[in-house]
Each structure stands twice: as C-alpha cells, then as structure tokens.
Amino acid sequence: MRWFAICFVSGILFSILGTALLWIPGGLKLFAVFYTFGNIAALASTCFLMGPMKQLKKMFETTRLLATVIMILCFVLTLCAALWWHKKGLALLFCILQCLSMTWYSLSYIPYARDAVIKCCSSLLS
C-alpha cells in the first residue's frame, strides 16, 4: 500500500506541476512531459495493488482495450509533439485526449459507469 500511495501521489504532483509550468513562457514542453509522466505514474501505481502482470491483463481485456490503446498512443504522441515535432497545439490536444482516455479507462473499473456517462451525454445532445 505504501508504494501505491507514493507512486499515485507523485503522479498527481507531477501532473499538477506540469499544469503550473504551462503558464510560464516556453513551459508547454515541460507541461507535456510532466503531465504525461504524472499520468503514467498514477497508472503504474495500481501495479503495486494487483501486480504488474495482472494489471497488464486487465488493461488489455476487451472492455478496456480501445481505451488502453488510445491512452498509450496519446502518451507517446504528446511526448513526440512536444519534444521532437515542436508542435505546441498538437501537444496540448494530445494532453486533452490523454485526460479523456484516462477518464474513460478509469470508468471501465466502475460497473455501469460508462453506460451512465453515455446516457448523460446523449441526453445532453438531444
């Protein structure tokens, strides 16, 4: 439990630090890196609860497969956009997609949460 808490809290702190760095001049690269590593640390923290192999099996179950692939892809694309391509707008877009995919992935662990979100959004749109 201790390592889970350490990893999870450090992930949150990295994400908050990244968000704070967004507002300094030239801070978009730092934001993208810290925000991405914060999300990865928060995701990795669950390995301390159930073990890395069980976590990987759960991540790639059919109910979570699409969310997992999109989430990992957004991690990679965020870092590419910020560090190699130097495209600030793309980095910010991929960070937003990271947040959305992490949320959708996390909701998959709560029974009927995704269905509730879909119904709520569809009722708002109609």
N, CA, C and O atoms as a GROMACS GRO file, in nm:
protein
  504
    1MET      N    1   0.083  -0.121   0.000
    1MET     CA    2   0.000   0.000   0.000
    1MET      C    3   0.087   0.126   0.000
    1MET      O    4   0.052   0.227  -0.062
    2ARG      N    5   0.198   0.120   0.069
    2ARG     CA    6   0.285   0.238   0.079
    2ARG      C    7   0.336   0.279  -0.059
    2ARG      O    8   0.333   0.398  -0.093
    3TRP      N    9   0.384   0.181  -0.139
    3TRP     CA   10   0.438   0.214  -0.271
    3TRP      C   11   0.329   0.259  -0.367
    3TRP      O   12   0.353   0.343  -0.454
    4PHE      N   13   0.209   0.203  -0.352
    4PHE     CA   14   0.096   0.251  -0.431
    4PHE      C   15   0.073   0.399  -0.402
    4PHE      O   16   0.060   0.480  -0.494
    5ALA      N   17   0.066   0.434  -0.274
    5ALA     CA   18   0.041   0.573  -0.236
    5ALA      C   19   0.152   0.666  -0.284
    5ALA      O   20   0.125   0.774  -0.334
    6ILE      N   21   0.275   0.623  -0.269
    6ILE     CA   22   0.389   0.705  -0.313
    6ILE      C   23   0.382   0.729  -0.463
    6ILE      O   24   0.399   0.842  -0.510
    7CYS      N   25   0.359   0.624  -0.538
    7CYS     CA   26   0.355   0.635  -0.684
    7CYS      C   27   0.235   0.718  -0.729
    7CYS      O   28   0.247   0.802  -0.818
    8PHE      N   29   0.119   0.695  -0.667
    8PHE     CA   30  -0.002   0.768  -0.706
    8PHE      C   31   0.010   0.916  -0.673
    8PHE      O   32  -0.023   1.001  -0.756
    9VAL      N   33   0.056   0.947  -0.552
    9VAL     CA   34   0.071   1.088  -0.512
    9VAL      C   35   0.176   1.158  -0.597
    9VAL      O   36   0.159   1.274  -0.634
   10SER      N   37   0.287   1.088  -0.627
   10SER     CA   38   0.388   1.152  -0.712
   10SER      C   39   0.332   1.176  -0.852
   10SER      O   40   0.366   1.277  -0.915
   11GLY      N   41   0.248   1.087  -0.901
   11GLY     CA   42   0.183   1.108  -1.030
   11GLY      C   43   0.095   1.231  -1.030
   11GLY      O   44   0.096   1.310  -1.124
   12ILE      N   45   0.018   1.246  -0.923
   12ILE     CA   46  -0.068   1.365  -0.911
   12ILE      C   47   0.017   1.491  -0.901
   12ILE      O   48  -0.014   1.592  -0.964
   13LEU      N   49   0.124   1.485  -0.823
   13LEU     CA   50   0.211   1.602  -0.809
   13LEU      C   51   0.279   1.639  -0.941
   13LEU      O   52   0.292   1.757  -0.973
   14PHE      N   53   0.323   1.539  -1.017
   14PHE     CA   54   0.382   1.565  -1.149
   14PHE      C   55   0.280   1.634  -1.240
   14PHE      O   56   0.313   1.729  -1.311
   15SER      N   57   0.156   1.585  -1.238
   15SER     CA   58   0.052   1.644  -1.323
   15SER      C   59   0.022   1.788  -1.281
   15SER      O   60   0.006   1.876  -1.366
   16ILE      N   61   0.015   1.812  -1.152
   16ILE     CA   62  -0.010   1.949  -1.102
   16ILE      C   63   0.108   2.039  -1.136
   16ILE      O   64   0.089   2.153  -1.180
   17LEU      N   65   0.228   1.989  -1.117
   17LEU     CA   66   0.348   2.068  -1.150
   17LEU      C   67   0.350   2.099  -1.299
   17LEU      O   68   0.381   2.212  -1.339
   18GLY      N   69   0.317   2.000  -1.381
   18GLY     CA   70   0.311   2.023  -1.526
   18GLY      C   71   0.210   2.130  -1.562
   18GLY      O   72   0.236   2.215  -1.646
   19THR      N   73   0.094   2.126  -1.497
   19THR     CA   74  -0.009   2.227  -1.523
   19THR      C   75   0.040   2.366  -1.481
   19THR      O   76   0.012   2.464  -1.550
   20ALA      N   77   0.111   2.374  -1.370
   20ALA     CA   78   0.165   2.503  -1.326
   20ALA      C   79   0.270   2.554  -1.425
   20ALA      O   80   0.278   2.674  -1.451
   21LEU      N   81   0.349   2.463  -1.479
   21LEU     CA   82   0.454   2.503  -1.574
   21LEU      C   83   0.398   2.548  -1.708
   21LEU      O   84   0.467   2.614  -1.785
   22LEU      N   85   0.274   2.512  -1.736
   22LEU     CA   86   0.210   2.552  -1.862
   22LEU      C   87   0.204   2.704  -1.874
   22LEU      O   88   0.207   2.757  -1.985
   23TRP      N   89   0.194   2.772  -1.763
   23TRP     CA   90   0.170   2.916  -1.765
   23TRP      C   91   0.298   2.999  -1.769
   23TRP      O   92   0.291   3.122  -1.776
   24ILE      N   93   0.415   2.935  -1.765
   24ILE     CA   94   0.539   3.011  -1.777
   24ILE      C   95   0.577   3.016  -1.925
   24ILE      O   96   0.538   2.928  -2.001
   25PRO      N   97   0.653   3.117  -1.967
   25PRO     CA   98   0.692   3.125  -2.108
   25PRO      C   99   0.774   3.002  -2.149
   25PRO      O  100   0.870   2.965  -2.081
   26GLY      N  101   0.735   2.940  -2.258
   26GLY     CA  102   0.804   2.821  -2.306
   26GLY      C  103   0.780   2.697  -2.222
   26GLY      O  104   0.854   2.600  -2.233
   27GLY      N  105   0.678   2.699  -2.141
   27GLY     CA  106   0.653   2.589  -2.049
   27GLY      C  107   0.570   2.475  -2.106
   27GLY      O  108   0.542   2.378  -2.036
   28LEU      N  109   0.531   2.486  -2.232
   28LEU     CA  110   0.446   2.381  -2.289
   28LEU      C  111   0.518   2.246  -2.294
   28LEU      O  112   0.457   2.142  -2.268
   29LYS      N  113   0.647   2.247  -2.328
   29LYS     CA  114   0.722   2.122  -2.331
   29LYS      C  115   0.726   2.059  -2.192
   29LYS      O  116   0.703   1.939  -2.176
   30LEU      N  117   0.756   2.142  -2.092
   30LEU     CA  118   0.762   2.090  -1.955
   30LEU      C  119   0.625   2.040  -1.911
   30LEU      O  120   0.615   1.937  -1.844
   31PHE      N  121   0.520   2.114  -1.948
   31PHE     CA  122   0.385   2.070  -1.915
   31PHE      C  123   0.357   1.932  -1.975
   31PHE      O  124   0.310   1.842  -1.905
   32ALA      N  125   0.386   1.915  -2.103
   32ALA     CA  126   0.357   1.789  -2.170
   32ALA      C  127   0.433   1.674  -2.107
   32ALA      O  128   0.378   1.566  -2.086
   33VAL      N  129   0.560   1.696  -2.075
   33VAL     CA  130   0.642   1.591  -2.016
   33VAL      C  131   0.595   1.557  -1.875
   33VAL      O  132   0.572   1.440  -1.844
   34PHE      N  133   0.579   1.658  -1.790
   34PHE     CA  134   0.538   1.633  -1.652
   34PHE      C  135   0.397   1.576  -1.644
   34PHE      O  136   0.370   1.486  -1.565
   35TYR      N  137   0.306   1.627  -1.726
   35TYR     CA  138   0.168   1.579  -1.726
   35TYR      C  139   0.163   1.432  -1.770
   35TYR      O  140   0.093   1.350  -1.711
   36THR      N  141   0.238   1.400  -1.875
   36THR     CA  142   0.241   1.262  -1.925
   36THR      C  143   0.304   1.167  -1.823
   36THR      O  144   0.249   1.060  -1.796
   37PHE      N  145   0.418   1.206  -1.767
   37PHE     CA  146   0.481   1.119  -1.667
   37PHE      C  147   0.396   1.108  -1.541
   37PHE      O  148   0.398   1.005  -1.474
   38GLY      N  149   0.322   1.213  -1.509
   38GLY     CA  150   0.230   1.206  -1.396
   38GLY      C  151   0.120   1.104  -1.420
   38GLY      O  152   0.086   1.026  -1.331
   39ASN      N  153   0.064   1.104  -1.540
   39ASN     CA  154  -0.039   1.006  -1.574
   39ASN      C  155   0.017   0.865  -1.576
   39ASN      O  156  -0.049   0.771  -1.530
   40ILE      N  157   0.136   0.849  -1.628
   40ILE     CA  158   0.199   0.716  -1.631
   40ILE      C  159   0.225   0.668  -1.489
   40ILE      O  160   0.202   0.550  -1.458
   41ALA      N  161   0.274   0.756  -1.401
   41ALA     CA  162   0.299   0.716  -1.262
   41ALA      C  163   0.170   0.679  -1.191
   41ALA      O  164   0.166   0.582  -1.116
   42ALA      N  165   0.065   0.756  -1.212
   42ALA     CA  166  -0.064   0.725  -1.150
   42ALA      C  167  -0.117   0.591  -1.200
   42ALA      O  168  -0.172   0.513  -1.123
   43LEU      N  169  -0.102   0.565  -1.328
   43LEU     CA  170  -0.145   0.438  -1.385
   43LEU      C  171  -0.060   0.324  -1.332
   43LEU      O  172  -0.112   0.217  -1.299
   44ALA      N  173   0.070   0.345  -1.323
   44ALA     CA  174   0.161   0.241  -1.275
   44ALA      C  175   0.141   0.212  -1.126
   44ALA      O  176   0.177   0.103  -1.080
   45SER      N  177   0.085   0.304  -1.052
   45SER     CA  178   0.067   0.282  -0.908
   45SER      C  179  -0.021   0.162  -0.879
   45SER      O  180  -0.005   0.096  -0.777
   46THR      N  181  -0.114   0.134  -0.969
   46THR     CA  182  -0.203   0.020  -0.946
   46THR      C  183  -0.130  -0.113  -0.958
   46THR      O  184  -0.180  -0.216  -0.912
   47CYS      N  185  -0.012  -0.112  -1.019
   47CYS     CA  186   0.069  -0.235  -1.023
   47CYS      C  187   0.108  -0.280  -0.884
   47CYS      O  188   0.128  -0.399  -0.860
   48PHE      N  189   0.118  -0.187  -0.792
   48PHE     CA  190   0.153  -0.222  -0.654
   48PHE      C  191   0.035  -0.282  -0.580
   48PHE      O  192   0.053  -0.347  -0.476
   49LEU      N  193  -0.085  -0.262  -0.630
   49LEU     CA  194  -0.203  -0.319  -0.566
   49LEU      C  195  -0.231  -0.461  -0.615
   49LEU      O  196  -0.263  -0.549  -0.536
   50MET      N  197  -0.218  -0.483  -0.746
   50MET     CA  198  -0.256  -0.613  -0.801
   50MET      C  199  -0.143  -0.686  -0.870
   50MET      O  200  -0.161  -0.800  -0.913
   51GLY      N  201  -0.029  -0.624  -0.882
   51GLY     CA  202   0.083  -0.687  -0.951
   51GLY      C  203   0.086  -0.645  -1.097
   51GLY      O  204  -0.019  -0.623  -1.157
   52PRO      N  205   0.204  -0.634  -1.154
   52PRO     CA  206   0.216  -0.583  -1.291
   52PRO      C  207   0.151  -0.673  -1.397
   52PRO      O  208   0.090  -0.622  -1.491
   53MET      N  209   0.163  -0.804  -1.384
   53MET     CA  210   0.106  -0.892  -1.487
   53MET      C  211  -0.046  -0.889  -1.484
   53MET      O  212  -0.110  -0.886  -1.589
   54LYS      N  213  -0.104  -0.890  -1.365
   54LYS     CA  214  -0.249  -0.884  -1.355
   54LYS      C  215  -0.300  -0.749  -1.406
   54LYS      O  216  -0.404  -0.742  -1.470
   55GLN      N  217  -0.225  -0.643  -1.377
   55GLN     CA  218  -0.262  -0.510  -1.426
   55GLN      C  219  -0.261  -0.508  -1.578
   55GLN      O  220  -0.354  -0.456  -1.640
   56LEU      N  221  -0.156  -0.562  -1.638
   56LEU     CA  222  -0.148  -0.565  -1.785
   56LEU      C  223  -0.260  -0.648  -1.846
   56LEU      O  224  -0.318  -0.610  -1.948
   57LYS      N  225  -0.292  -0.761  -1.783
   57LYS     CA  226  -0.403  -0.844  -1.834
   57LYS      C  227  -0.534  -0.767  -1.828
   57LYS      O  228  -0.613  -0.772  -1.923
   58LYS      N  229  -0.557  -0.696  -1.718
   58LYS     CA  230  -0.680  -0.618  -1.705
   58LYS      C  231  -0.683  -0.502  -1.804
   58LYS      O  232  -0.789  -0.470  -1.859
   59MET      N  233  -0.569  -0.440  -1.827
   59MET     CA  234  -0.563  -0.326  -1.920
   59MET      C  235  -0.601  -0.368  -2.061
   59MET      O  236  -0.662  -0.290  -2.134
   60PHE      N  237  -0.565  -0.491  -2.099
   60PHE     CA  238  -0.587  -0.534  -2.236
   60PHE      C  239  -0.706  -0.630  -2.251
   60PHE      O  240  -0.716  -0.702  -2.350
   61GLU      N  241  -0.796  -0.630  -2.151
   61GLU     CA  242  -0.922  -0.702  -2.167
   61GLU      C  243  -1.004  -0.630  -2.273
   61GLU      O  244  -0.982  -0.512  -2.300
   62THR      N  245  -1.098  -0.700  -2.333
   62THR     CA  246  -1.175  -0.643  -2.444
   62THR      C  247  -1.252  -0.517  -2.403
   62THR      O  248  -1.273  -0.428  -2.485
   63THR      N  249  -1.295  -0.510  -2.278
   63THR     CA  250  -1.372  -0.392  -2.235
   63THR      C  251  -1.285  -0.267  -2.223
   63THR      O  252  -1.335  -0.155  -2.230
   64ARG      N  253  -1.154  -0.287  -2.206
   64ARG     CA  254  -1.062  -0.174  -2.189
   64ARG      C  255  -0.963  -0.158  -2.302
   64ARG      O  256  -0.885  -0.062  -2.303
   65LEU      N  257  -0.963  -0.247  -2.397
   65LEU     CA  258  -0.859  -0.250  -2.500
   65LEU      C  259  -0.851  -0.119  -2.577
   65LEU      O  260  -0.742  -0.063  -2.590
   66LEU      N  261  -0.962  -0.069  -2.626
   66LEU     CA  262  -0.960   0.054  -2.705
   66LEU      C  263  -0.913   0.172  -2.620
   66LEU      O  264  -0.830   0.251  -2.665
   67ALA      N  265  -0.964   0.184  -2.498
   67ALA     CA  266  -0.922   0.294  -2.410
   67ALA      C  267  -0.774   0.284  -2.377
   67ALA      O  268  -0.705   0.386  -2.372
   68THR      N  269  -0.724   0.163  -2.355
   68THR     CA  270  -0.582   0.144  -2.324
   68THR      C  271  -0.494   0.183  -2.442
   68THR      O  272  -0.394   0.253  -2.425
   69VAL      N  273  -0.531   0.139  -2.560
   69VAL     CA  274  -0.451   0.170  -2.680
   69VAL      C  275  -0.450   0.321  -2.706
   69VAL      O  276  -0.345   0.378  -2.735
   70ILE      N  277  -0.566   0.383  -2.696
   70ILE     CA  278  -0.574   0.528  -2.718
   70ILE      C  279  -0.493   0.603  -2.612
   70ILE      O  280  -0.424   0.700  -2.644
   71MET      N  281  -0.502   0.557  -2.487
   71MET     CA  282  -0.429   0.622  -2.379
   71MET      C  283  -0.278   0.613  -2.402
   71MET      O  284  -0.208   0.713  -2.390
   72ILE      N  285  -0.227   0.495  -2.434
   72ILE     CA  286  -0.084   0.477  -2.458
   72ILE      C  287  -0.040   0.556  -2.581
   72ILE      O  288   0.067   0.617  -2.581
   73LEU      N  289  -0.122   0.554  -2.685
   73LEU     CA  290  -0.092   0.631  -2.805
   73LEU      C  291  -0.084   0.781  -2.774
   73LEU      O  292   0.003   0.851  -2.825
   74CYS      N  293  -0.175   0.828  -2.690
   74CYS     CA  294  -0.173   0.970  -2.652
   74CYS      C  295  -0.050   1.005  -2.569
   74CYS      O  296   0.006   1.114  -2.583
   75PHE      N  297  -0.006   0.912  -2.483
   75PHE     CA  298   0.119   0.935  -2.408
   75PHE      C  299   0.234   0.957  -2.506
   75PHE      O  300   0.309   1.054  -2.495
   76VAL      N  301   0.248   0.866  -2.600
   76VAL     CA  302   0.359   0.872  -2.696
   76VAL      C  303   0.347   0.996  -2.786
   76VAL      O  304   0.446   1.066  -2.807
   77LEU      N  305   0.228   1.021  -2.837
   77LEU     CA  306   0.210   1.135  -2.928
   77LEU      C  307   0.229   1.270  -2.857
   77LEU      O  308   0.278   1.365  -2.918
   78THR      N  309   0.191   1.278  -2.730
   78THR     CA  310   0.214   1.400  -2.654
   78THR      C  311   0.363   1.431  -2.645
   78THR      O  312   0.407   1.543  -2.670
   79LEU      N  313   0.439   1.329  -2.609
   79LEU     CA  314   0.584   1.349  -2.596
   79LEU      C  315   0.648   1.378  -2.732
   79LEU      O  316   0.738   1.462  -2.741
   80CYS      N  317   0.603   1.311  -2.836
   80CYS     CA  318   0.656   1.339  -2.972
   80CYS      C  319   0.625   1.482  -3.014
   80CYS      O  320   0.712   1.552  -3.065
   81ALA      N  321   0.501   1.524  -2.993
   81ALA     CA  322   0.460   1.659  -3.035
   81ALA      C  323   0.538   1.766  -2.959
   81ALA      O  324   0.575   1.869  -3.016
   82ALA      N  325   0.562   1.743  -2.832
   82ALA     CA  326   0.629   1.844  -2.751
   82ALA      C  327   0.781   1.844  -2.769
   82ALA      O  328   0.843   1.950  -2.778
   83LEU      N  329   0.841   1.727  -2.776
   83LEU     CA  330   0.987   1.718  -2.772
   83LEU      C  331   1.053   1.710  -2.910
   83LEU      O  332   1.161   1.764  -2.930
   84TRP      N  333   0.988   1.642  -3.006
   84TRP     CA  334   1.054   1.623  -3.135
   84TRP      C  335   0.991   1.706  -3.246
   84TRP      O  336   1.061   1.764  -3.328
   85TRP      N  337   0.858   1.711  -3.249
   85TRP     CA  338   0.792   1.784  -3.357
   85TRP      C  339   0.780   1.932  -3.326
   85TRP      O  340   0.763   2.013  -3.418
   86HIS      N  341   0.790   1.971  -3.200
   86HIS     CA  342   0.779   2.111  -3.155
   86HIS      C  343   0.647   2.175  -3.200
   86HIS      O  344   0.645   2.289  -3.247
   87LYS      N  345   0.539   2.101  -3.186
   87LYS     CA  346   0.404   2.148  -3.221
   87LYS      C  347   0.325   2.166  -3.093
   87LYS      O  348   0.272   2.069  -3.037
   88LYS      N  349   0.316   2.290  -3.046
   88LYS     CA  350   0.252   2.318  -2.919
   88LYS      C  351   0.104   2.283  -2.919
   88LYS      O  352   0.052   2.226  -2.823
   89GLY      N  353   0.036   2.316  -3.027
   89GLY     CA  354  -0.107   2.288  -3.036
   89GLY      C  355  -0.137   2.140  -3.031
   89GLY      O  356  -0.231   2.096  -2.964
   90LEU      N  357  -0.056   2.062  -3.103
   90LEU     CA  358  -0.074   1.916  -3.101
   90LEU      C  359  -0.046   1.859  -2.963
   90LEU      O  360  -0.118   1.770  -2.916
   91ALA      N  361   0.058   1.909  -2.898
   91ALA     CA  362   0.090   1.860  -2.763
   91ALA      C  363  -0.025   1.886  -2.668
   91ALA      O  364  -0.061   1.799  -2.588
   92LEU      N  365  -0.083   2.003  -2.676
   92LEU     CA  366  -0.196   2.036  -2.590
   92LEU      C  367  -0.318   1.950  -2.624
   92LEU      O  368  -0.387   1.902  -2.534
   93LEU      N  369  -0.343   1.929  -2.752
   93LEU     CA  370  -0.454   1.842  -2.794
   93LEU      C  371  -0.434   1.701  -2.741
   93LEU      O  372  -0.528   1.641  -2.690
   94PHE      N  373  -0.313   1.647  -2.752
   94PHE     CA  374  -0.287   1.511  -2.705
   94PHE      C  375  -0.296   1.502  -2.553
   94PHE      O  376  -0.335   1.398  -2.500
   95CYS      N  377  -0.262   1.610  -2.482
   95CYS     CA  378  -0.281   1.610  -2.336
   95CYS      C  379  -0.429   1.604  -2.301
   95CYS      O  380  -0.468   1.535  -2.207
   96ILE      N  381  -0.510   1.676  -2.375
   96ILE     CA  382  -0.655   1.672  -2.352
   96ILE      C  383  -0.707   1.532  -2.381
   96ILE      O  384  -0.788   1.478  -2.305
   97LEU      N  385  -0.660   1.473  -2.490
   97LEU     CA  386  -0.702   1.337  -2.523
   97LEU      C  387  -0.652   1.236  -2.419
   97LEU      O  388  -0.720   1.137  -2.391
   98GLN      N  389  -0.534   1.261  -2.363
   98GLN     CA  390  -0.484   1.179  -2.253
   98GLN      C  391  -0.582   1.180  -2.137
   98GLN      O  392  -0.619   1.075  -2.083
   99CYS      N  393  -0.623   1.299  -2.100
   99CYS     CA  394  -0.715   1.314  -1.987
   99CYS      C  395  -0.846   1.240  -2.015
   99CYS      O  396  -0.897   1.168  -1.929
  100LEU      N  397  -0.900   1.258  -2.134
  100LEU     CA  398  -1.026   1.193  -2.169
  100LEU      C  399  -1.011   1.041  -2.174
  100LEU      O  400  -1.098   0.968  -2.125
  101SER      N  401  -0.901   0.992  -2.232
  101SER     CA  402  -0.883   0.848  -2.240
  101SER      C  403  -0.855   0.786  -2.104
  101SER      O  404  -0.899   0.675  -2.076
  102MET      N  405  -0.781   0.858  -2.018
  102MET     CA  406  -0.758   0.808  -1.881
  102MET      C  407  -0.890   0.802  -1.804
  102MET      O  408  -0.914   0.708  -1.728
  103THR      N  409  -0.975   0.901  -1.824
  103THR     CA  410  -1.105   0.902  -1.758
  103THR      C  411  -1.189   0.784  -1.807
  103THR      O  412  -1.249   0.712  -1.726
  104TRP      N  413  -1.195   0.765  -1.938
  104TRP     CA  414  -1.274   0.655  -1.995
  104TRP      C  415  -1.220   0.520  -1.948
  104TRP      O  416  -1.297   0.430  -1.917
  105TYR      N  417  -1.087   0.507  -1.944
  105TYR     CA  418  -1.023   0.385  -1.894
  105TYR      C  419  -1.060   0.362  -1.747
  105TYR      O  420  -1.097   0.251  -1.709
  106SER      N  421  -1.050   0.465  -1.666
  106SER     CA  422  -1.080   0.452  -1.523
  106SER      C  423  -1.226   0.417  -1.499
  106SER      O  424  -1.258   0.340  -1.409
  107LEU      N  425  -1.315   0.473  -1.581
  107LEU     CA  426  -1.457   0.443  -1.566
  107LEU      C  427  -1.489   0.297  -1.595
  107LEU      O  428  -1.591   0.245  -1.549
  108SER      N  429  -1.401   0.230  -1.670
  108SER     CA  430  -1.426   0.090  -1.703
  108SER      C  431  -1.417   0.000  -1.580
  108SER      O  432  -1.466  -0.113  -1.583
  109TYR      N  433  -1.357   0.047  -1.473
  109TYR     CA  434  -1.346  -0.031  -1.350
  109TYR      C  435  -1.468  -0.014  -1.259
  109TYR      O  436  -1.483  -0.087  -1.162
  110ILE      N  437  -1.554   0.082  -1.290
  110ILE     CA  438  -1.674   0.106  -1.210
  110ILE      C  439  -1.793   0.049  -1.288
  110ILE      O  440  -1.821   0.092  -1.400
  111PRO      N  441  -1.864  -0.047  -1.228
  111PRO     CA  442  -1.976  -0.108  -1.300
  111PRO      C  443  -2.079  -0.004  -1.346
  111PRO      O  444  -2.124   0.080  -1.268
  112TYR      N  445  -2.115  -0.013  -1.471
  112TYR     CA  446  -2.217   0.071  -1.536
  112TYR      C  447  -2.181   0.219  -1.544
  112TYR      O  448  -2.266   0.300  -1.583
  113ALA      N  449  -2.060   0.257  -1.509
  113ALA     CA  450  -2.022   0.399  -1.514
  113ALA      C  451  -2.018   0.450  -1.658
  113ALA      O  452  -2.064   0.561  -1.686
  114ARG      N  453  -1.962   0.370  -1.747
  114ARG     CA  454  -1.955   0.413  -1.887
  114ARG      C  455  -2.095   0.429  -1.946
  114ARG      O  456  -2.123   0.524  -2.020
  115ASP      N  457  -2.183   0.336  -1.913
  115ASP     CA  458  -2.321   0.345  -1.963
  115ASP      C  459  -2.388   0.472  -1.912
  115ASP      O  460  -2.461   0.539  -1.986
  116ALA      N  461  -2.364   0.505  -1.785
  116ALA     CA  462  -2.423   0.627  -1.729
  116ALA      C  463  -2.370   0.751  -1.798
  116ALA      O  464  -2.446   0.844  -1.825
  117VAL      N  465  -2.241   0.755  -1.828
  117VAL     CA  466  -2.182   0.870  -1.896
  117VAL      C  467  -2.238   0.881  -2.038
  117VAL      O  468  -2.270   0.991  -2.083
  118ILE      N  469  -2.250   0.770  -2.107
  118ILE     CA  470  -2.306   0.772  -2.243
  118ILE      C  471  -2.449   0.822  -2.241
  118ILE      O  472  -2.487   0.904  -2.324
  119LYS      N  473  -2.530   0.773  -2.146
  119LYS     CA  474  -2.670   0.819  -2.137
  119LYS      C  475  -2.677   0.966  -2.104
  119LYS      O  476  -2.760   1.038  -2.159
  120CYS      N  477  -2.591   1.011  -2.013
  120CYS     CA  478  -2.591   1.154  -1.974
  120CYS      C  479  -2.554   1.241  -2.094
  120CYS      O  480  -2.620   1.342  -2.121
  121CYS      N  481  -2.449   1.202  -2.166
  121CYS     CA  482  -2.407   1.282  -2.282
  121CYS      C  483  -2.510   1.278  -2.393
  121CYS      O  484  -2.535   1.380  -2.458
  122SER      N  485  -2.571   1.164  -2.417
  122SER     CA  486  -2.671   1.155  -2.522
  122SER      C  487  -2.795   1.235  -2.487
  122SER      O  488  -2.860   1.291  -2.576
  123SER      N  489  -2.830   1.241  -2.359
  123SER     CA  490  -2.946   1.323  -2.321
  123SER      C  491  -2.915   1.473  -2.331
  123SER      O  492  -3.003   1.554  -2.359
  124LEU      N  493  -2.789   1.509  -2.308
  124LEU     CA  494  -2.750   1.648  -2.324
  124LEU      C  495  -2.749   1.692  -2.470
  124LEU      O  496  -2.778   1.807  -2.502
  125LEU      N  497  -2.714   1.599  -2.558
  125LEU     CA  498  -2.705   1.629  -2.701
  125LEU      C  499  -2.840   1.626  -2.771
  125LEU      O  500  -2.855   1.683  -2.879
  126SER      N  501  -2.939   1.559  -2.710
  126SER     CA  502  -3.069   1.551  -2.776
  126SER      C  503  -3.169   1.649  -2.719
  126SER      O  504  -3.284   1.654  -2.764
   0.00000   0.00000   0.00000
